[in-house]
Amino acid sequence: MKHHQSPYVNKRKKCIEFHITNACANRIALAGDFNNWAHDQLSLRPANNGVWTIEIPMLPRGKYHYKFFIDERMWTEDIENQFREPDGVTGWNSVLEL
């Protein structure tokens, strides 16, 4: 199955699809300012080839920052998304503009 770039705004399904490739992870969650950075609400589902995916309902127009939270200990930006801004600590937040 061919994946779109992450994130993919699916207007037909009225959702936003995110994915990340990580063959070693046991759990990956999506967190951002659209869910108050709660890292235990939006769990990605593992697929084949180490790809993890999630679809969330379409968000209102605006600018959103997000990251993936891997195995309850490591935050990482969405490496497929070229839009990012400093996270105010030592890393990057990925940016989604709708």
mmCIF file as gemmi writes it, N, C-alpha and C atoms, coordinates in Angstrom:
data_model
loop_
_atom_site.group_PDB
_atom_site.id
_atom_site.type_symbol
_atom_site.label_atom_id
_atom_site.label_alt_id
_atom_site.label_comp_id
_atom_site.label_asym_id
_atom_site.label_entity_id
_atom_site.label_seq_id
_atom_site.pdbx_PDB_ins_code
_atom_site.Cartn_x
_atom_site.Cartn_y
_atom_site.Cartn_z
_atom_site.occupancy
_atom_site.B_iso_or_equiv
_atom_site.pdbx_formal_charge
_atom_site.auth_seq_id
_atom_site.auth_asym_id
_atom_site.pdbx_PDB_model_num
ATOM 1 N N . MET Axp A 1 ? 0.841 -1.187 0 1 0 ? 1 A 1
ATOM 2 C CA . MET Axp A 1 ? 0 0 0 1 0 ? 1 A 1
ATOM 3 C C . MET Axp A 1 ? 0.883 1.247 0 1 0 ? 1 A 1
ATOM 4 N N . LYS Axp A 2 ? 0.6 2.137 -0.893 1 0 ? 2 A 1
ATOM 5 C CA . LYS Axp A 2 ? 1.371 3.38 -0.986 1 0 ? 2 A 1
ATOM 6 C C . LYS Axp A 2 ? 0.832 4.381 0.016 1 0 ? 2 A 1
ATOM 7 N N . HIS Axp A 3 ? 1.717 4.874 0.856 1 0 ? 3 A 1
ATOM 8 C CA . HIS Axp A 3 ? 1.3 5.879 1.825 1 0 ? 3 A 1
ATOM 9 C C . HIS Axp A 3 ? 1.526 7.263 1.249 1 0 ? 3 A 1
ATOM 10 N N . HIS Axp A 4 ? 0.635 8.163 1.593 1 0 ? 4 A 1
ATOM 11 C CA . HIS Axp A 4 ? 0.825 9.563 1.248 1 0 ? 4 A 1
ATOM 12 C C . HIS Axp A 4 ? 1.892 10.12 2.168 1 0 ? 4 A 1
ATOM 13 N N . GLN Axp A 5 ? 2.366 11.298 1.834 1 0 ? 5 A 1
ATOM 14 C CA . GLN Axp A 5 ? 3.26 11.986 2.75 1 0 ? 5 A 1
ATOM 15 C C . GLN Axp A 5 ? 2.497 12.261 4.045 1 0 ? 5 A 1
ATOM 16 N N . SER Axp A 6 ? 3.208 12.289 5.146 1 0 ? 6 A 1
ATOM 17 C CA . SER Axp A 6 ? 2.591 12.572 6.439 1 0 ? 6 A 1
ATOM 18 C C . SER Axp A 6 ? 2.827 14.033 6.782 1 0 ? 6 A 1
ATOM 19 N N . PRO Axp A 7 ? 1.816 14.741 7.262 1 0 ? 7 A 1
ATOM 20 C CA . PRO Axp A 7 ? 0.415 14.325 7.34 1 0 ? 7 A 1
ATOM 21 C C . PRO Axp A 7 ? -0.287 14.502 5.997 1 0 ? 7 A 1
ATOM 22 N N . TYR Axp A 8 ? -1.335 13.726 5.815 1 0 ? 8 A 1
ATOM 23 C CA . TYR Axp A 8 ? -2.121 13.792 4.582 1 0 ? 8 A 1
ATOM 24 C C . TYR Axp A 8 ? -3.538 14.229 4.934 1 0 ? 8 A 1
ATOM 25 N N . VAL Axp A 9 ? -3.96 15.361 4.39 1 0 ? 9 A 1
ATOM 26 C CA . VAL Axp A 9 ? -5.31 15.865 4.618 1 0 ? 9 A 1
ATOM 27 C C . VAL Axp A 9 ? -6.227 15.199 3.601 1 0 ? 9 A 1
ATOM 28 N N . ASN Axp A 10 ? -7.077 14.316 4.098 1 0 ? 10 A 1
ATOM 29 C CA . ASN Axp A 10 ? -7.989 13.568 3.234 1 0 ? 10 A 1
ATOM 30 C C . ASN Axp A 10 ? -9.356 14.262 3.275 1 0 ? 10 A 1
ATOM 31 N N . LYS Axp A 11 ? -9.581 15.143 2.301 1 0 ? 11 A 1
ATOM 32 C CA . LYS Axp A 11 ? -10.828 15.925 2.297 1 0 ? 11 A 1
ATOM 33 C C . LYS Axp A 11 ? -12.036 15.038 2.038 1 0 ? 11 A 1
ATOM 34 N N . ARG Axp A 12 ? -11.835 13.983 1.27 1 0 ? 12 A 1
ATOM 35 C CA . ARG Axp A 12 ? -12.963 13.091 0.959 1 0 ? 12 A 1
ATOM 36 C C . ARG Axp A 12 ? -13.47 12.396 2.216 1 0 ? 12 A 1
ATOM 37 N N . LYS Axp A 13 ? -12.533 11.922 3.041 1 0 ? 13 A 1
ATOM 38 C CA . LYS Axp A 13 ? -12.899 11.219 4.272 1 0 ? 13 A 1
ATOM 39 C C . LYS Axp A 13 ? -13.018 12.153 5.477 1 0 ? 13 A 1
ATOM 40 N N . LYS Axp A 14 ? -12.729 13.457 5.25 1 0 ? 14 A 1
ATOM 41 C CA . LYS Axp A 14 ? -12.791 14.453 6.327 1 0 ? 14 A 1
ATOM 42 C C . LYS Axp A 14 ? -11.935 14.044 7.529 1 0 ? 14 A 1
ATOM 43 N N . CYS Axp A 15 ? -10.697 13.661 7.216 1 0 ? 15 A 1
ATOM 44 C CA . CYS Axp A 15 ? -9.774 13.273 8.277 1 0 ? 15 A 1
ATOM 45 C C . CYS Axp A 15 ? -8.357 13.677 7.88 1 0 ? 15 A 1
ATOM 46 N N . ILE Axp A 16 ? -7.462 13.546 8.839 1 0 ? 16 A 1
ATOM 47 C CA . ILE Axp A 16 ? -6.046 13.798 8.603 1 0 ? 16 A 1
ATOM 48 C C . ILE Axp A 16 ? -5.3 12.518 8.958 1 0 ? 16 A 1
ATOM 49 N N . GLU Axp A 17 ? -4.485 12.046 8.036 1 0 ? 17 A 1
ATOM 50 C CA . GLU Axp A 17 ? -3.754 10.791 8.236 1 0 ? 17 A 1
ATOM 51 C C . GLU Axp A 17 ? -2.294 11.114 8.562 1 0 ? 17 A 1
ATOM 52 N N . PHE Axp A 18 ? -1.789 10.483 9.61 1 0 ? 18 A 1
ATOM 53 C CA . PHE Axp A 18 ? -0.388 10.616 9.989 1 0 ? 18 A 1
ATOM 54 C C . PHE Axp A 18 ? 0.24 9.232 9.935 1 0 ? 18 A 1
ATOM 55 N N . HIS Axp A 19 ? 1.517 9.171 9.589 1 0 ? 19 A 1
ATOM 56 C CA . HIS Axp A 19 ? 2.228 7.906 9.708 1 0 ? 19 A 1
ATOM 57 C C . HIS Axp A 19 ? 3.703 8.142 9.969 1 0 ? 19 A 1
ATOM 58 N N . ILE Axp A 20 ? 4.313 7.123 10.542 1 0 ? 20 A 1
ATOM 59 C CA . ILE Axp A 20 ? 5.735 7.157 10.857 1 0 ? 20 A 1
ATOM 60 C C . ILE Axp A 20 ? 6.264 5.738 10.677 1 0 ? 20 A 1
ATOM 61 N N . THR Axp A 21 ? 7.484 5.625 10.201 1 0 ? 21 A 1
ATOM 62 C CA . THR Axp A 21 ? 8.105 4.312 10.059 1 0 ? 21 A 1
ATOM 63 C C . THR Axp A 21 ? 9.066 4.097 11.218 1 0 ? 21 A 1
ATOM 64 N N . ASN Axp A 22 ? 8.823 3.03 11.979 1 0 ? 22 A 1
ATOM 65 C CA . ASN Axp A 22 ? 9.701 2.678 13.093 1 0 ? 22 A 1
ATOM 66 C C . ASN Axp A 22 ? 9.488 1.194 13.382 1 0 ? 22 A 1
ATOM 67 N N . ALA Axp A 23 ? 10.433 0.377 12.959 1 0 ? 23 A 1
ATOM 68 C CA . ALA Axp A 23 ? 10.286 -1.076 13.102 1 0 ? 23 A 1
ATOM 69 C C . ALA Axp A 23 ? 10.569 -1.563 14.52 1 0 ? 23 A 1
ATOM 70 N N . CYS Axp A 24 ? 11.14 -0.718 15.369 1 0 ? 24 A 1
ATOM 71 C CA . CYS Axp A 24 ? 11.541 -1.144 16.71 1 0 ? 24 A 1
ATOM 72 C C . CYS Axp A 24 ? 10.559 -0.746 17.8 1 0 ? 24 A 1
ATOM 73 N N . ALA Axp A 25 ? 9.654 0.175 17.524 1 0 ? 25 A 1
ATOM 74 C CA . ALA Axp A 25 ? 8.777 0.704 18.576 1 0 ? 25 A 1
ATOM 75 C C . ALA Axp A 25 ? 7.736 -0.315 19.025 1 0 ? 25 A 1
ATOM 76 N N . ASN Axp A 26 ? 7.354 -0.215 20.282 1 0 ? 26 A 1
ATOM 77 C CA . ASN Axp A 26 ? 6.247 -1.003 20.83 1 0 ? 26 A 1
ATOM 78 C C . ASN Axp A 26 ? 4.959 -0.196 20.888 1 0 ? 26 A 1
ATOM 79 N N . ARG Axp A 27 ? 5.106 1.126 21.001 1 0 ? 27 A 1
ATOM 80 C CA . ARG Axp A 27 ? 3.93 1.989 21.072 1 0 ? 27 A 1
ATOM 81 C C . ARG Axp A 27 ? 4.312 3.367 20.55 1 0 ? 27 A 1
ATOM 82 N N . ILE Axp A 28 ? 3.454 3.933 19.719 1 0 ? 28 A 1
ATOM 83 C CA . ILE Axp A 28 ? 3.662 5.293 19.219 1 0 ? 28 A 1
ATOM 84 C C . ILE Axp A 28 ? 2.344 6.038 19.336 1 0 ? 28 A 1
ATOM 85 N N . ALA Axp A 29 ? 2.426 7.251 19.865 1 0 ? 29 A 1
ATOM 86 C CA . ALA Axp A 29 ? 1.24 8.091 20.001 1 0 ? 29 A 1
ATOM 87 C C . ALA Axp A 29 ? 1.482 9.416 19.284 1 0 ? 29 A 1
ATOM 88 N N . LEU Axp A 30 ? 0.388 10.062 18.907 1 0 ? 30 A 1
ATOM 89 C CA . LEU Axp A 30 ? 0.41 11.383 18.292 1 0 ? 30 A 1
ATOM 90 C C . LEU Axp A 30 ? -0.051 12.383 19.334 1 0 ? 30 A 1
ATOM 91 N N . ALA Axp A 31 ? 0.687 13.467 19.483 1 0 ? 31 A 1
ATOM 92 C CA . ALA Axp A 31 ? 0.296 14.515 20.429 1 0 ? 31 A 1
ATOM 93 C C . ALA Axp A 31 ? 0.602 15.864 19.816 1 0 ? 31 A 1
ATOM 94 N N . GLY Axp A 32 ? -0.24 16.837 20.139 1 0 ? 32 A 1
ATOM 95 C CA . GLY Axp A 32 ? -0.02 18.173 19.614 1 0 ? 32 A 1
ATOM 96 C C . GLY Axp A 32 ? -0.921 19.171 20.318 1 0 ? 32 A 1
ATOM 97 N N . ASP Axp A 33 ? -0.855 20.399 19.845 1 0 ? 33 A 1
ATOM 98 C CA . ASP Axp A 33 ? -1.689 21.395 20.505 1 0 ? 33 A 1
ATOM 99 C C . ASP Axp A 33 ? -3.173 21.206 20.198 1 0 ? 33 A 1
ATOM 100 N N . PHE Axp A 34 ? -3.515 20.321 19.256 1 0 ? 34 A 1
ATOM 101 C CA . PHE Axp A 34 ? -4.926 20.001 18.987 1 0 ? 34 A 1
ATOM 102 C C . PHE Axp A 34 ? -5.507 19.062 20.039 1 0 ? 34 A 1
ATOM 103 N N . ASN Axp A 35 ? -4.678 18.441 20.891 1 0 ? 35 A 1
ATOM 104 C CA . ASN Axp A 35 ? -5.205 17.608 21.989 1 0 ? 35 A 1
ATOM 105 C C . ASN Axp A 35 ? -4.464 17.903 23.299 1 0 ? 35 A 1
ATOM 106 N N . ASN Axp A 36 ? -4.007 19.161 23.434 1 0 ? 36 A 1
ATOM 107 C CA . ASN Axp A 36 ? -3.304 19.611 24.644 1 0 ? 36 A 1
ATOM 108 C C . ASN Axp A 36 ? -2.078 18.762 24.949 1 0 ? 36 A 1
ATOM 109 N N . TRP Axp A 37 ? -1.424 18.239 23.919 1 0 ? 37 A 1
ATOM 110 C CA . TRP Axp A 37 ? -0.187 17.454 24.043 1 0 ? 37 A 1
ATOM 111 C C . TRP Axp A 37 ? -0.379 16.219 24.911 1 0 ? 37 A 1
ATOM 112 N N . ALA Axp A 38 ? -1.59 15.689 24.934 1 0 ? 38 A 1
ATOM 113 C CA . ALA Axp A 38 ? -1.836 14.451 25.686 1 0 ? 38 A 1
ATOM 114 C C . ALA Axp A 38 ? -1.213 13.289 24.922 1 0 ? 38 A 1
ATOM 115 N N . HIS Axp A 39 ? -0.22 12.655 25.502 1 0 ? 39 A 1
ATOM 116 C CA . HIS Axp A 39 ? 0.525 11.606 24.787 1 0 ? 39 A 1
ATOM 117 C C . HIS Axp A 39 ? -0.035 10.213 25.042 1 0 ? 39 A 1
ATOM 118 N N . ASP Axp A 40 ? -1.238 10.114 25.591 1 0 ? 40 A 1
ATOM 119 C CA . ASP Axp A 40 ? -1.828 8.794 25.859 1 0 ? 40 A 1
ATOM 120 C C . ASP Axp A 40 ? -3.212 8.643 25.231 1 0 ? 40 A 1
ATOM 121 N N . GLN Axp A 41 ? -3.575 9.551 24.306 1 0 ? 41 A 1
ATOM 122 C CA . GLN Axp A 41 ? -4.92 9.509 23.72 1 0 ? 41 A 1
ATOM 123 C C . GLN Axp A 41 ? -4.95 8.98 22.292 1 0 ? 41 A 1
ATOM 124 N N . LEU Axp A 42 ? -3.991 9.37 21.475 1 0 ? 42 A 1
ATOM 125 C CA . LEU Axp A 42 ? -4.041 9.082 20.04 1 0 ? 42 A 1
ATOM 126 C C . LEU Axp A 42 ? -2.954 8.076 19.667 1 0 ? 42 A 1
ATOM 127 N N . SER Axp A 43 ? -3.25 6.804 19.86 1 0 ? 43 A 1
ATOM 128 C CA . SER Axp A 43 ? -2.27 5.756 19.564 1 0 ? 43 A 1
ATOM 129 C C . SER Axp A 43 ? -2.304 5.377 18.089 1 0 ? 43 A 1
ATOM 130 N N . LEU Axp A 44 ? -1.129 5.282 17.499 1 0 ? 44 A 1
ATOM 131 C CA . LEU Axp A 44 ? -1.03 4.822 16.117 1 0 ? 44 A 1
ATOM 132 C C . LEU Axp A 44 ? -1.133 3.306 16.087 1 0 ? 44 A 1
ATOM 133 N N . ARG Axp A 45 ? -1.592 2.784 14.95 1 0 ? 45 A 1
ATOM 134 C CA . ARG Axp A 45 ? -1.712 1.337 14.76 1 0 ? 45 A 1
ATOM 135 C C . ARG Axp A 45 ? -0.54 0.845 13.921 1 0 ? 45 A 1
ATOM 136 N N . PRO Axp A 46 ? 0.097 -0.229 14.37 1 0 ? 46 A 1
ATOM 137 C CA . PRO Axp A 46 ? 1.188 -0.771 13.556 1 0 ? 46 A 1
ATOM 138 C C . PRO Axp A 46 ? 0.637 -1.491 12.333 1 0 ? 46 A 1
ATOM 139 N N . ALA Axp A 47 ? 1.276 -1.255 11.197 1 0 ? 47 A 1
ATOM 140 C CA . ALA Axp A 47 ? 0.927 -1.965 9.962 1 0 ? 47 A 1
ATOM 141 C C . ALA Axp A 47 ? 2.156 -2.79 9.576 1 0 ? 47 A 1
ATOM 142 N N . ASN Axp A 48 ? 2.228 -3.21 8.348 1 0 ? 48 A 1
ATOM 143 C CA . ASN Axp A 48 ? 3.394 -3.994 7.941 1 0 ? 48 A 1
ATOM 144 C C . ASN Axp A 48 ? 4.562 -3.065 7.606 1 0 ? 48 A 1
ATOM 145 N N . ASN Axp A 49 ? 5.736 -3.613 7.485 1 0 ? 49 A 1
ATOM 146 C CA . ASN Axp A 49 ? 6.951 -2.879 7.128 1 0 ? 49 A 1
ATOM 147 C C . ASN Axp A 49 ? 7.332 -1.806 8.148 1 0 ? 49 A 1
ATOM 148 N N . GLY Axp A 50 ? 6.886 -1.945 9.401 1 0 ? 50 A 1
ATOM 149 C CA . GLY Axp A 50 ? 7.266 -0.988 10.426 1 0 ? 50 A 1
ATOM 150 C C . GLY Axp A 50 ? 6.576 0.347 10.325 1 0 ? 50 A 1
ATOM 151 N N . VAL Axp A 51 ? 5.505 0.425 9.54 1 0 ? 51 A 1
ATOM 152 C CA . VAL Axp A 51 ? 4.767 1.675 9.385 1 0 ? 51 A 1
ATOM 153 C C . VAL Axp A 51 ? 3.629 1.721 10.403 1 0 ? 51 A 1
ATOM 154 N N . TRP Axp A 52 ? 3.517 2.821 11.095 1 0 ? 52 A 1
ATOM 155 C CA . TRP Axp A 52 ? 2.45 3.057 12.068 1 0 ? 52 A 1
ATOM 156 C C . TRP Axp A 52 ? 1.556 4.167 11.525 1 0 ? 52 A 1
ATOM 157 N N . THR Axp A 53 ? 0.225 4.029 11.693 1 0 ? 53 A 1
ATOM 158 C CA . THR Axp A 53 ? -0.697 5.011 11.119 1 0 ? 53 A 1
ATOM 159 C C . THR Axp A 53 ? -1.792 5.394 12.104 1 0 ? 53 A 1
ATOM 160 N N . ILE Axp A 54 ? -2.336 6.582 11.885 1 0 ? 54 A 1
ATOM 161 C CA . ILE Axp A 54 ? -3.519 7.031 12.623 1 0 ? 54 A 1
ATOM 162 C C . ILE Axp A 54 ? -4.261 8.025 11.743 1 0 ? 54 A 1
ATOM 163 N N . GLU Axp A 55 ? -5.585 8.021 11.878 1 0 ? 55 A 1
ATOM 164 C CA . GLU Axp A 55 ? -6.429 9.038 11.246 1 0 ? 55 A 1
ATOM 165 C C . GLU Axp A 55 ? -7.144 9.778 12.367 1 0 ? 55 A 1
ATOM 166 N N . ILE Axp A 56 ? -7.132 11.103 12.278 1 0 ? 56 A 1
ATOM 167 C CA . ILE Axp A 56 ? -7.901 11.89 13.24 1 0 ? 56 A 1
ATOM 168 C C . ILE Axp A 56 ? -8.934 12.698 12.466 1 0 ? 56 A 1
ATOM 169 N N . PRO Axp A 57 ? -10.044 13.061 13.119 1 0 ? 57 A 1
ATOM 170 C CA . PRO Axp A 57 ? -11.058 13.87 12.429 1 0 ? 57 A 1
ATOM 171 C C . PRO Axp A 57 ? -10.458 15.2 11.965 1 0 ? 57 A 1
ATOM 172 N N . MET Axp A 58 ? -11.01 15.726 10.889 1 0 ? 58 A 1
ATOM 173 C CA . MET Axp A 58 ? -10.549 17.001 10.35 1 0 ? 58 A 1
ATOM 174 C C . MET Axp A 58 ? -10.58 18.067 11.442 1 0 ? 58 A 1
ATOM 175 N N . LEU Axp A 59 ? -9.544 18.888 11.471 1 0 ? 59 A 1
ATOM 176 C CA . LEU Axp A 59 ? -9.446 19.981 12.439 1 0 ? 59 A 1
ATOM 177 C C . LEU Axp A 59 ? -9.904 21.28 11.786 1 0 ? 59 A 1
ATOM 178 N N . PRO Axp A 60 ? -10.316 22.257 12.61 1 0 ? 60 A 1
ATOM 179 C CA . PRO Axp A 60 ? -10.649 23.572 12.049 1 0 ? 60 A 1
ATOM 180 C C . PRO Axp A 60 ? -9.416 24.203 11.404 1 0 ? 60 A 1
ATOM 181 N N . ARG Axp A 61 ? -9.658 25.171 10.519 1 0 ? 61 A 1
ATOM 182 C CA . ARG Axp A 61 ? -8.547 25.881 9.897 1 0 ? 61 A 1
ATOM 183 C C . ARG Axp A 61 ? -7.639 26.446 10.978 1 0 ? 61 A 1
ATOM 184 N N . GLY Axp A 62 ? -6.337 26.417 10.703 1 0 ? 62 A 1
ATOM 185 C CA . GLY Axp A 62 ? -5.392 26.974 11.664 1 0 ? 62 A 1
ATOM 186 C C . GLY Axp A 62 ? -4.03 26.332 11.515 1 0 ? 62 A 1
ATOM 187 N N . LYS Axp A 63 ? -3.164 26.666 12.454 1 0 ? 63 A 1
ATOM 188 C CA . LYS Axp A 63 ? -1.795 26.157 12.465 1 0 ? 63 A 1
ATOM 189 C C . LYS Axp A 63 ? -1.622 25.307 13.716 1 0 ? 63 A 1
ATOM 190 N N . TYR Axp A 64 ? -1.152 24.082 13.525 1 0 ? 64 A 1
ATOM 191 C CA . TYR Axp A 64 ? -1.021 23.128 14.621 1 0 ? 64 A 1
ATOM 192 C C . TYR Axp A 64 ? 0.406 22.604 14.709 1 0 ? 64 A 1
ATOM 193 N N . HIS Axp A 65 ? 0.886 22.442 15.94 1 0 ? 65 A 1
ATOM 194 C CA . HIS Axp A 65 ? 2.187 21.825 16.199 1 0 ? 65 A 1
ATOM 195 C C . HIS Axp A 65 ? 1.937 20.43 16.74 1 0 ? 65 A 1
ATOM 196 N N . TYR Axp A 66 ? 2.778 19.486 16.351 1 0 ? 66 A 1
ATOM 197 C CA . TYR Axp A 66 ? 2.608 18.116 16.837 1 0 ? 66 A 1
ATOM 198 C C . TYR Axp A 66 ? 3.935 17.372 16.815 1 0 ? 66 A 1
ATOM 199 N N . LYS Axp A 67 ? 3.952 16.236 17.531 1 0 ? 67 A 1
ATOM 200 C CA . LYS Axp A 67 ? 5.083 15.303 17.536 1 0 ? 67 A 1
ATOM 201 C C . LYS Axp A 67 ? 4.537 13.899 17.74 1 0 ? 67 A 1
ATOM 202 N N . PHE Axp A 68 ? 5.422 12.934 17.544 1 0 ? 68 A 1
ATOM 203 C CA . PHE Axp A 68 ? 5.122 11.549 17.897 1 0 ? 68 A 1
ATOM 204 C C . PHE Axp A 68 ? 5.815 11.24 19.227 1 0 ? 68 A 1
ATOM 205 N N . PHE Axp A 69 ? 5.175 10.414 20.048 1 0 ? 69 A 1
ATOM 206 C CA . PHE Axp A 69 ? 5.732 10.003 21.342 1 0 ? 69 A 1
ATOM 207 C C . PHE Axp A 69 ? 5.939 8.495 21.271 1 0 ? 69 A 1
ATOM 208 N N . ILE Axp A 70 ? 7.2 8.07 21.322 1 0 ? 70 A 1
ATOM 209 C CA . ILE Axp A 70 ? 7.548 6.671 21.072 1 0 ? 70 A 1
ATOM 210 C C . ILE Axp A 70 ? 7.912 5.962 22.372 1 0 ? 70 A 1
ATOM 211 N N . ASP Axp A 71 ? 7.252 4.83 22.601 1 0 ? 71 A 1
ATOM 212 C CA . ASP Axp A 71 ? 7.545 3.953 23.744 1 0 ? 71 A 1
ATOM 213 C C . ASP Axp A 71 ? 7.582 4.688 25.087 1 0 ? 71 A 1
ATOM 214 N N . GLU Axp A 72 ? 6.678 5.648 25.248 1 0 ? 72 A 1
ATOM 215 C CA . GLU Axp A 72 ? 6.514 6.345 26.533 1 0 ? 72 A 1
ATOM 216 C C . GLU Axp A 72 ? 7.746 7.124 26.979 1 0 ? 72 A 1
ATOM 217 N N . ARG Axp A 73 ? 8.696 7.374 26.049 1 0 ? 73 A 1
ATOM 218 C CA . ARG Axp A 73 ? 9.906 8.039 26.534 1 0 ? 73 A 1
ATOM 219 C C . ARG Axp A 73 ? 10.563 8.999 25.549 1 0 ? 73 A 1
ATOM 220 N N . MET Axp A 74 ? 10.258 8.899 24.262 1 0 ? 74 A 1
ATOM 221 C CA . MET Axp A 74 ? 10.989 9.7 23.293 1 0 ? 74 A 1
ATOM 222 C C . MET Axp A 74 ? 10.041 10.481 22.383 1 0 ? 74 A 1
ATOM 223 N N . TRP Axp A 75 ? 10.234 11.789 22.331 1 0 ? 75 A 1
ATOM 224 C CA . TRP Axp A 75 ? 9.485 12.643 21.409 1 0 ? 75 A 1
ATOM 225 C C . TRP Axp A 75 ? 10.272 12.791 20.122 1 0 ? 75 A 1
ATOM 226 N N . THR Axp A 76 ? 9.57 12.763 18.989 1 0 ? 76 A 1
ATOM 227 C CA . THR Axp A 76 ? 10.238 12.996 17.711 1 0 ? 76 A 1
ATOM 228 C C . THR Axp A 76 ? 9.304 13.739 16.763 1 0 ? 76 A 1
ATOM 229 N N . GLU Axp A 77 ? 9.899 14.586 15.94 1 0 ? 77 A 1
ATOM 230 C CA . GLU Axp A 77 ? 9.083 15.277 14.935 1 0 ? 77 A 1
ATOM 231 C C . GLU Axp A 77 ? 8.755 14.308 13.812 1 0 ? 77 A 1
ATOM 232 N N . ASP Axp A 78 ? 7.855 14.735 12.945 1 0 ? 78 A 1
ATOM 233 C CA . ASP Axp A 78 ? 7.45 13.954 11.777 1 0 ? 78 A 1
ATOM 234 C C . ASP Axp A 78 ? 8.48 14.212 10.678 1 0 ? 78 A 1
ATOM 235 N N . ILE Axp A 79 ? 9.38 13.252 10.468 1 0 ? 79 A 1
ATOM 236 C CA . ILE Axp A 79 ? 10.478 13.504 9.531 1 0 ? 79 A 1
ATOM 237 C C . ILE Axp A 79 ? 10.004 13.644 8.087 1 0 ? 79 A 1
ATOM 238 N N . GLU Axp A 80 ? 8.789 13.18 7.787 1 0 ? 80 A 1
ATOM 239 C CA . GLU Axp A 80 ? 8.273 13.335 6.42 1 0 ? 80 A 1
ATOM 240 C C . GLU Axp A 80 ? 7.688 14.723 6.177 1 0 ? 80 A 1
ATOM 241 N N . ASN Axp A 81 ? 7.47 15.472 7.257 1 0 ? 81 A 1
ATOM 242 C CA . ASN Axp A 81 ? 6.889 16.804 7.134 1 0 ? 81 A 1
ATOM 243 C C . ASN Axp A 81 ? 8.028 17.816 7.17 1 0 ? 81 A 1
ATOM 244 N N . GLN Axp A 82 ? 8.215 18.523 6.056 1 0 ? 82 A 1
ATOM 245 C CA . GLN Axp A 82 ? 9.322 19.484 5.976 1 0 ? 82 A 1
ATOM 246 C C . GLN Axp A 82 ? 9.034 20.756 6.774 1 0 ? 82 A 1
ATOM 247 N N . PHE Axp A 83 ? 7.788 20.955 7.201 1 0 ? 83 A 1
ATOM 248 C CA . PHE Axp A 83 ? 7.429 22.163 7.942 1 0 ? 83 A 1
ATOM 249 C C . PHE Axp A 83 ? 7.605 21.914 9.43 1 0 ? 83 A 1
ATOM 250 N N . ARG Axp A 84 ? 8.535 22.665 10.039 1 0 ? 84 A 1
ATOM 251 C CA . ARG Axp A 84 ? 8.787 22.484 11.464 1 0 ? 84 A 1
ATOM 252 C C . ARG Axp A 84 ? 9.266 23.793 12.067 1 0 ? 84 A 1
ATOM 253 N N . GLU Axp A 85 ? 9.105 23.896 13.369 1 0 ? 85 A 1
ATOM 254 C CA . GLU Axp A 85 ? 9.55 25.074 14.109 1 0 ? 85 A 1
ATOM 255 C C . GLU Axp A 85 ? 10.212 24.598 15.396 1 0 ? 85 A 1
ATOM 256 N N . PRO Axp A 86 ? 11.142 25.381 15.956 1 0 ? 86 A 1
ATOM 257 C CA . PRO Axp A 86 ? 11.774 24.984 17.219 1 0 ? 86 A 1
ATOM 258 C C . PRO Axp A 86 ? 10.721 24.754 18.302 1 0 ? 86 A 1
ATOM 259 N N . ASP Axp A 87 ? 10.954 23.733 19.135 1 0 ? 87 A 1
ATOM 260 C CA . ASP Axp A 87 ? 9.972 23.398 20.168 1 0 ? 87 A 1
ATOM 261 C C . ASP Axp A 87 ? 10.198 24.15 21.474 1 0 ? 87 A 1
ATOM 262 N N . GLY Axp A 88 ? 11.192 25.026 21.499 1 0 ? 88 A 1
ATOM 263 C CA . GLY Axp A 88 ? 11.441 25.801 22.703 1 0 ? 88 A 1
ATOM 264 C C . GLY Axp A 88 ? 12.347 25.084 23.689 1 0 ? 88 A 1
ATOM 265 N N . VAL Axp A 89 ? 12.713 23.859 23.379 1 0 ? 89 A 1
ATOM 266 C CA . VAL Axp A 89 ? 13.63 23.108 24.234 1 0 ? 89 A 1
ATOM 267 C C . VAL Axp A 89 ? 14.874 22.828 23.391 1 0 ? 89 A 1
ATOM 268 N N . THR Axp A 90 ? 15.012 21.621 22.879 1 0 ? 90 A 1
ATOM 269 C CA . THR Axp A 90 ? 16.197 21.312 22.064 1 0 ? 90 A 1
ATOM 270 C C . THR Axp A 90 ? 15.843 20.678 20.735 1 0 ? 90 A 1
ATOM 271 N N . GLY Axp A 91 ? 14.574 20.567 20.442 1 0 ? 91 A 1
ATOM 272 C CA . GLY Axp A 91 ? 14.182 19.866 19.223 1 0 ? 91 A 1
ATOM 273 C C . GLY Axp A 91 ? 13.244 20.673 18.357 1 0 ? 91 A 1
ATOM 274 N N . TRP Axp A 92 ? 12.397 19.944 17.63 1 0 ? 92 A 1
ATOM 275 C CA . TRP Axp A 92 ? 11.504 20.555 16.652 1 0 ? 92 A 1
ATOM 276 C C . TRP Axp A 92 ? 10.081 20.053 16.851 1 0 ? 92 A 1
ATOM 277 N N . ASN Axp A 93 ? 9.134 20.942 16.592 1 0 ? 93 A 1
ATOM 278 C CA . ASN Axp A 93 ? 7.734 20.55 16.45 1 0 ? 93 A 1
ATOM 279 C C . ASN Axp A 93 ? 7.424 20.516 14.967 1 0 ? 93 A 1
ATOM 280 N N . SER Axp A 94 ? 6.689 19.513 14.546 1 0 ? 94 A 1
ATOM 281 C CA . SER Axp A 94 ? 6.188 19.513 13.173 1 0 ? 94 A 1
ATOM 282 C C . SER Axp A 94 ? 4.991 20.44 13.115 1 0 ? 94 A 1
ATOM 283 N N . VAL Axp A 95 ? 4.781 21.054 11.938 1 0 ? 95 A 1
ATOM 284 C CA . VAL Axp A 95 ? 3.724 22.043 11.772 1 0 ? 95 A 1
ATOM 285 C C . VAL Axp A 95 ? 2.747 21.563 10.703 1 0 ? 95 A 1
ATOM 286 N N . LEU Axp A 96 ? 1.464 21.645 11.03 1 0 ? 96 A 1
ATOM 287 C CA . LEU Axp A 96 ? 0.394 21.342 10.087 1 0 ? 96 A 1
ATOM 288 C C . LEU Axp A 96 ? -0.454 22.585 9.946 1 0 ? 96 A 1
ATOM 289 N N . GLU Axp A 97 ? -0.585 23.09 8.713 1 0 ? 97 A 1
ATOM 290 C CA . GLU Axp A 97 ? -1.442 24.258 8.467 1 0 ? 97 A 1
ATOM 291 C C . GLU Axp A 97 ? -2.61 23.847 7.604 1 0 ? 97 A 1
ATOM 292 N N . LEU Axp A 98 ? -3.783 24.182 8.076 1 0 ? 98 A 1
ATOM 293 C CA . LEU Axp A 98 ? -5.013 23.848 7.357 1 0 ? 98 A 1
ATOM 294 C C . LEU Axp A 98 ? -5.697 25.119 6.887 1 0 ? 98 A 1
